[in-house]
Amino acid sequence: MAWVVGSLDDAHWDPTPEMAREANFAKRFRQENPGAAIRVLLIAAPVTHYAHIERPQQLAAVLIGAVRWVMQ
């Protein structure tokens, strides 16, 4: 499971990672699925999860890295 969140994701992003919505989802997911591999990528960049519109090149490596991690 991998979540990717940019700093313009209203109600998802928080500058304190523990307060970010996806970090809390991951915490609950881990409780229900203790053996699952999980990553939450909170990107401190002016992008949303629709970053392909705002910053395609800047976010490409992060998304490719997440896909590679999931495929391992």
N, C-alpha and C positions, 0 to 999 in steps of 0.2 A: 504494500500500500504506500503510495507516495502522494503527498499534497504539495502543491506549488502555489505560493501566495506572494503577490507584490505589494508594495507599500500603498498603492492606490486602490487596493481591494477594500472598499468600505465595509466595516463590520467583520472583516476577516483578519486584517492586518492590525498589529499592535506593536509599538516599538519595544515593548517588554515581551519577549517570546512566550513566556508562560501565560500571558493574557490573550494571545492570539487564538481566535476561534478554532483553527485547525489544530493547534497544539492541544487544546482541550479535547477535540474529537479523537486525536491520536491517543491521548491518555486513556479515554474510555474504551477505544478499540483494543488497546493493549490489555486492558483488564478482561475483556471478553475473549481475546485471542492471544494468549501469552506467548505463543510460539511464532507469531507473525512478524515478518520483517516490515518495519515501518520507517519512513523518512518524512519529515516536514521541512520543506524548504521555504524559509521566510526571506524573501529577497528585498533588501533595503535599496530598492531602485524605483524610480517613478513609473511603475508598470502595474497593470492588473493581470488577472489570469488570462486576459485577452492581449497579452503583450505582443503577440504577432502583429497587432495593429500599431501599437505605440513604439516599440523598440525591438524589432525583429532580430537584429544581429546581436544585441546585448544579451538577450535571454536564451538564444539558441543553445549555447554550451550547457546551461543549467538544465534545460529540458532534455537534451541528449544524454547528459550525465544521469538524470533521473531514470530515463528509459533503460540505459545500460545497467543501472543498479537493479531495476526490477527484473531484467532478463537474466541476471546472474543466477 
